Amino acid sequence: MTKTIDAYIDQHKDRFVEELKDLLRFASVSAQQSHDADTQACAQWVQGHLADLGLVSELVDQGGQPIVVARAKGTEQGCIVIYGHYDVQPEDPIDQWKTSPFEPVEKDGVIYARGATDDKGQFFAHVKAIEALIKTEGELPCDVVFLLEGEEESGGEALARFVRSEAGKALKPDVLVISDGDMFNEQIPAITYGLRGIITFEMTVKGPGFDLHSGGYGGAVANPAIILSHIIGQCVSQTGEILIPGFYDDVLPLTPWEVDNIRQLQFDDDILREEVQAPAIISDSKHSTLERLWARPTFEVNGIYGGYQGQHSKTIIPSAATAKISVRLVPGQTPDLVKDRIFDFLESLCPETVSLDLTYTGAGPPVVFDVNTPVMQLAKGALKHGFDHEPVFIRTGGSIPVVSTFFEVWGCPVVLMGLGLDSDGAHSPNEHFSLANFMKGTKASARFLSQGV
């Protein structure tokens, strides 16, 4: 049976790639209203594609971008839900792309386009796996439901509302499968057993009611951009140590198994440095690089602006300055408690010469899953089949906030089966995805799904 399924996948590779290119041409940037029509057209394409494969497919409106819900009936009891997202990050900065972000280009076995690895290429591997199973076997061993959202990249709540609705609760999956992450490296597949949580917020320092002449008012009126930089500098050190009182109080240490697992992975810091083209990687005598990436919290400035941004100089005191902040959380930390500690500290740093506005924009708790469950072992075997290499267990520094909602409502095992690479450039110019991984991931998914639950 497996050889027949794999042969079908190999036989139809060229068509699968062309269909993926069609999917990638949609500029489904959910964060920008100017792309709403593109995002909705992408949802319609995905829904139609799944319907053409014989799935009962629909678009569900929960007040945001449409959710694609498609179900294939199985011959036995049980249900597997496959989650993914069809929306993508903005293409900015466009001048750093070597190809057009929404006109896929195939070169040296890699496909370049926004959304190639995050997450269109990865979830589409599961779509093609279902096709291969239906075409070769004529049936599935259990129900398979695709749940594909269009707001993952913009923090929307539509999917969370659906999962908590009667229709969402009624799905009651036995397993949730997600491919929206990374392998350990180009040769070694991985199952991610832990995700960091996240808090996002904006802080705006406000000074005078309008921009002022720096010569006429400098020295008498506080400069919000300078105040903002001082506040940020008191929150985090140059080496990433978070200076907010009590911030690390609830952080759980790694278990002995995790310490040993990281040691066995033999991560090479030089490869990371070369990959991101940085002069050096942050050094920490207490925590290895993988521990800092996977199991330590962070405080990052994602954007900072205020005052004049044009050519040449404009000598002003800006009326306001803003920073966009993301804080990654690890097991033991809860978003609300950490947010309160941060906001209390920020407010204590604000001098009377300015005011501080804090806007909480999103959150998701950290999650860690048991690697010893039967479904995890089935997933290991499926990945080994697809990639011809023993998989490893990893955590990841990223966050998928809706995962906590899935776990809260359904309480089922979650298999995070990443098919991309850290070097694929998700969220960056020249995002790309290995077509070899696309095909191997399709075979791994077909093997996993063929075993039922």
C-alpha positions in Angstrom: 0.0 0.0 0.0 2.7 2.5 1.0 4.6 1.9 -2.2 1.5 2.6 -4.3 0.8 5.9 -2.4 4.4 7.0 -2.7 4.4 6.2 -6.4 1.3 8.3 -6.9 3.0 11.2 -5.1 6.1 10.9 -7.3 4.1 10.5 -10.5 2.1 13.7 -9.8 4.9 15.8 -8.4 5.0 18.4 -11.3 1.2 19.0 -11.0 1.5 19.3 -7.2 4.1 22.0 -7.6 2.1 23.9 -10.2 -0.9 23.8 -7.9 1.2 25.1 -5.1 2.3 28.0 -7.3 -1.3 28.8 -8.0 -1.9 29.0 -4.2 1.2 31.2 -3.7 0.0 33.8 -6.3 -2.7 35.0 -3.9 -1.4 38.1 -2.0 -3.4 37.0 1.1 -1.9 39.5 3.5 -4.4 39.5 6.3 -2.8 42.3 8.2 -3.6 44.8 5.4 -7.2 45.7 4.5 -6.0 46.6 1.0 -5.5 42.8 0.5 -8.8 41.7 1.9 -10.1 40.7 -1.6 -6.9 38.7 -2.2 -7.2 36.9 1.2 -10.8 36.0 0.5 -10.1 34.9 -3.0 -7.3 32.6 -1.6 -9.8 31.1 0.9 -12.2 30.4 -2.0 -9.5 28.7 -4.0 -8.5 26.5 -1.1 -12.1 25.6 -0.4 -12.7 24.8 -4.0 -9.6 22.7 -4.3 -10.6 20.6 -1.3 -14.1 20.2 -2.7 -12.7 19.0 -6.0 -10.9 16.2 -4.1 -14.2 15.0 -2.8 -14.2 16.6 0.7 -17.2 18.3 2.1 -15.8 21.8 2.1 -17.2 25.2 3.2 -16.2 28.7 4.2 -17.2 29.6 7.8 -17.7 33.3 8.7 -16.8 34.1 12.3 -16.4 37.8 11.9 -12.9 37.9 10.4 -11.3 36.3 7.3 -13.1 33.1 6.3 -12.2 29.8 7.8 -11.9 26.9 5.4 -13.4 23.8 7.0 -13.3 20.6 4.9 -14.1 17.0 6.0 -13.2 13.7 4.5 -15.2 10.7 6.0 -13.3 7.6 7.1 -14.4 4.0 7.3 -13.7 3.7 11.0 -14.2 5.8 14.1 -11.9 8.6 15.0 -10.9 12.0 13.7 -7.7 13.8 12.8 -7.8 17.6 12.4 -5.1 19.3 10.3 -4.6 23.0 11.0 -2.9 25.5 8.8 -3.2 29.1 7.6 -3.5 30.5 4.2 -2.8 34.1 5.1 0.8 35.5 4.8 3.0 38.2 6.2 3.3 41.5 4.3 6.0 41.5 1.6 7.9 44.5 3.0 10.6 45.5 2.4 9.9 44.9 -1.3 13.2 46.3 -2.5 15.1 43.4 -0.8 13.2 40.7 -2.8 15.2 39.2 -5.6 12.0 37.9 -7.2 8.4 39.1 -7.2 6.9 38.0 -3.8 3.6 36.9 -5.3 4.9 35.3 -8.6 6.5 32.0 -7.5 9.9 31.2 -9.0 11.4 27.8 -8.9 15.2 27.6 -8.8 17.5 24.8 -7.9 14.8 22.7 -6.3 13.5 25.6 -4.2 10.3 27.7 -4.7 10.5 31.4 -3.8 7.4 33.4 -2.8 5.7 34.9 0.2 4.0 32.2 2.1 6.0 29.4 0.5 7.1 27.9 3.9 4.8 29.9 6.2 2.4 28.3 5.8 1.0 27.5 2.3 3.7 25.0 1.2 3.5 23.1 4.5 -0.3 22.7 4.8 -0.6 22.0 1.1 1.6 18.9 1.6 -1.2 17.5 3.8 -3.8 18.3 1.1 -1.8 16.4 -1.5 -1.3 13.5 1.0 -5.1 13.2 1.3 -5.4 13.3 -2.5 -2.9 10.5 -2.8 -4.7 8.4 -0.2 -8.1 8.9 -1.8 -6.9 8.2 -5.3 -5.0 5.1 -4.4 -7.0 3.6 -1.6 -10.4 5.0 -2.3 -11.0 5.7 1.4 -9.5 6.9 4.6 -9.3 4.9 7.9 -10.7 7.8 9.9 -12.3 11.2 9.4 -9.9 14.0 8.4 -10.8 17.6 8.9 -8.9 20.6 7.5 -9.2 23.7 9.6 -7.4 26.5 7.7 -7.6 30.1 8.9 -6.8 33.4 7.3 -5.8 35.5 10.3 -2.8 33.7 11.9 -0.4 36.5 10.8 -2.6 39.3 12.0 -3.7 38.0 15.4 -7.4 37.6 14.5 -9.9 35.8 16.8 -12.1 34.2 14.2 -10.7 30.7 14.5 -10.7 30.8 18.3 -14.4 31.7 18.2 -15.1 28.9 15.8 -13.3 26.3 17.9 -15.3 27.4 21.0 -18.6 27.4 19.0 -20.9 24.3 19.0 -19.6 23.3 15.6 -16.0 23.6 16.7 -16.6 21.6 19.9 -18.4 18.9 17.9 -15.3 18.1 15.9 -13.8 16.4 19.0 -10.6 15.3 17.2 -8.4 12.4 18.5 -5.3 14.1 17.2 -4.4 17.6 15.9 -1.7 17.9 13.3 0.1 21.1 12.5 2.8 21.8 10.0 3.8 25.4 10.6 7.4 25.1 11.7 10.8 23.7 11.1 12.9 20.6 10.8 16.1 20.4 12.9 18.2 20.9 9.7 18.1 20.0 6.0 18.5 16.2 6.7 16.9 15.7 10.0 13.1 15.9 10.4 11.7 17.0 13.8 8.6 16.9 15.9 8.2 20.1 17.9 7.0 19.3 21.5 7.1 22.9 22.8 6.2 26.4 21.7 7.0 29.6 23.5 4.1 31.9 24.4 3.8 35.5 23.4 2.6 38.9 24.5 2.5 41.9 22.1 1.9 45.5 22.9 2.7 49.0 21.9 4.0 51.8 24.0 3.8 55.4 23.0 5.6 58.2 24.8 3.8 61.5 24.3 5.3 64.9 24.9 4.3 68.3 23.4 1.0 68.6 21.6 2.8 69.0 18.3 6.4 68.8 16.8 8.6 71.6 18.1 11.7 73.4 16.8 14.6 71.8 18.5 16.5 75.0 18.7 13.6 77.0 20.2 12.5 74.4 22.7 15.4 71.9 23.2 16.5 71.8 26.8 13.1 72.9 28.2 10.7 70.3 26.7 11.4 66.6 27.0 12.0 64.6 23.8 9.7 61.6 23.6 12.1 59.6 21.4 14.9 60.0 24.0 12.6 59.1 26.8 11.3 56.0 25.0 14.9 54.8 24.3 15.7 55.2 28.0 12.7 53.2 29.1 13.5 50.4 26.7 17.1 50.4 27.8 16.0 49.8 31.4 13.8 46.8 30.3 16.5 44.7 28.6 20.2 44.6 28.4 22.4 44.5 25.3 22.8 40.8 25.8 19.0 40.2 26.1 18.8 39.8 29.8 15.4 41.1 30.9 15.7 43.6 33.8 12.0 43.9 34.7 11.6 42.9 38.5 10.1 39.5 39.0 10.2 38.6 35.3 12.0 35.3 35.7 10.3 34.2 38.9 8.0 31.6 37.3 10.3 30.3 34.6 10.5 26.5 34.8 14.0 24.9 34.2 14.5 22.2 31.6 14.0 18.7 32.7 17.0 16.3 32.8 15.7 14.6 29.6 15.6 18.0 27.8 19.1 18.9 28.9 20.4 15.6 27.6 18.3 16.0 24.4 19.8 19.4 23.6 23.3 18.0 24.3 22.8 15.2 21.8 21.6 17.6 19.1 25.1 19.2 19.0 23.9 22.5 17.8 26.5 24.6 16.0 26.4 28.3 16.8 28.6 29.2 13.8 26.0 27.8 11.4 23.4 30.0 13.1 25.6 33.1 12.8 26.3 32.5 9.1 22.6 31.8 8.4 21.5 35.2 9.8 24.6 37.0 8.7 25.3 38.4 12.1 28.7 39.5 13.4 28.4 37.3 16.4 25.8 35.4 18.4 24.9 36.4 21.9 27.0 34.6 24.4 25.7 33.3 27.7 27.7 31.2 30.1 24.6 29.9 31.9 22.4 28.9 29.0 23.2 27.2 25.7 22.0 28.8 22.4 19.2 26.2 22.0 18.1 26.7 25.5 17.9 30.5 24.9 16.0 29.9 21.7 13.5 27.4 23.0 13.2 27.7 26.8 14.1 31.2 27.9 11.8 34.3 27.6 12.7 37.3 25.5 11.8 41.0 25.2 12.1 42.3 21.7 11.6 45.7 20.0 9.9 44.8 16.7 9.7 48.4 15.5 10.4 51.9 16.7 9.4 55.2 15.2 8.7 58.8 16.0 9.6 62.2 14.5 11.0 63.0 11.1 11.8 60.0 8.8 12.5 61.8 5.4 15.7 62.8 3.7 18.2 65.1 5.2 17.6 66.7 8.6 14.6 68.3 10.2 15.5 69.7 13.6 12.5 69.0 15.7 11.4 67.6 19.0 8.8 65.0 18.0 5.5 65.1 19.8 5.5 61.3 20.3 7.5 58.1 19.8 6.2 54.5 19.7 7.7 51.1 20.1 6.1 47.8 19.1 7.1 45.1 21.6 6.9 41.3 21.6 7.7 39.2 24.7 8.2 35.5 24.3 7.1 33.4 27.3 8.1 29.9 28.4 6.5 27.2 30.6 5.6 28.6 34.1 4.8 32.1 32.8 1.2 33.2 32.3 0.5 36.1 29.8 -1.7 38.2 32.2 0.7 38.1 35.1 3.8 38.9 32.9 1.9 41.7 31.2 0.9 43.2 34.6 4.6 43.1 35.8 5.8 44.7 32.6 3.2 47.5 32.5 3.7 48.3 36.2 7.4 48.6 35.6 7.0 50.7 32.4 4.7 53.1 34.2 7.1 53.5 37.1 9.8 54.6 34.6 7.8 57.3 32.9 8.9 60.8 34.1 6.3 63.5 34.7 7.5 65.5 31.6 5.7 63.0 29.3 2.8 60.6 29.3 2.8 56.9 28.5 0.2 55.0 26.6 0.3 51.2 26.7 -1.8 49.1 24.2 -2.1 45.4 24.7 -2.5 43.8 21.3 -2.3 40.1 21.8 -1.2 37.0 23.8 -0.9 33.3 23.8 0.5 31.0 26.5 3.4 28.6 26.1 2.7 24.9 25.5 4.7 21.7 26.0 3.5 18.2 25.0 4.4 14.7 26.2 6.8 13.1 23.7 6.0 9.6 24.9 2.4 9.3 23.7 1.6 6.6 21.1 0.6 9.3 18.5 4.0 10.9 18.9 5.7 7.6 18.1 3.4 7.1 15.0 4.4 10.5 13.9 8.1 9.7 14.3 7.7 6.6 12.2 5.9 8.6 9.5 8.6 11.2 9.3 11.3 8.6 9.2 9.4 7.0 6.2 9.1 10.3 4.4 12.6 11.7 5.0 14.5 8.5 5.4 16.1 9.7 8.6 15.3 9.2 12.3 13.4 12.3 13.6 14.4 14.3 16.7 12.3 16.1 19.2 12.7 19.9 19.5 11.1 22.9 20.9 10.8 26.1 19.0 11.1 29.8 19.9 8.0 30.8 17.9 4.4 30.8 19.0 1.1 29.6 17.5 -1.4 31.2 19.9 -4.4 29.3 18.7 -2.7 26.0 19.8 -3.6 26.8 23.4 -7.2 27.2 22.4 -7.2 23.8 20.6 -5.8 22.2 23.7 -8.2 24.0 26.1 -11.3 23.0 24.1 -10.4 19.6 22.7 -7.7 18.3 25.1 -6.3 16.0 22.4 -2.7 15.2 21.5 -1.0 17.8 19.2 1.6 16.7 16.7 3.7 19.7 15.4 5.3 18.2 12.3 7.4 21.0 10.8 8.5 20.7 7.2 10.3 24.0 6.7 13.8 25.2 7.8 14.9 28.1 9.9 16.7 29.4 6.8 13.6 29.5 4.7 13.1 33.2 5.5 9.6 33.1 6.9 8.5 36.8 7.5 11.6 37.9 5.6 12.4 38.9 2.0 13.0 36.0 -0.4 11.0 33.5 1.6 11.3 30.0 0.1 10.5 26.3 0.6 12.4 23.2 -0.5 10.4 21.2 -3.0 12.2 18.1 -1.8 10.8 18.8 1.7 7.3 19.4 0.1 7.4 15.9 -1.5 8.9 14.1 1.5 6.5 15.9 3.8 3.6 14.7 1.6 4.8 11.1 1.9 5.2 11.4 5.6 1.7 12.9 6.0 0.2 10.1 3.8 1.9 7.5 6.0 0.7 9.1 9.2 -2.9 9.6 8.0 -3.1 6.0 6.5 -2.6 4.6 10.1 -5.8 6.2 11.4 -6.2 6.9 15.2 
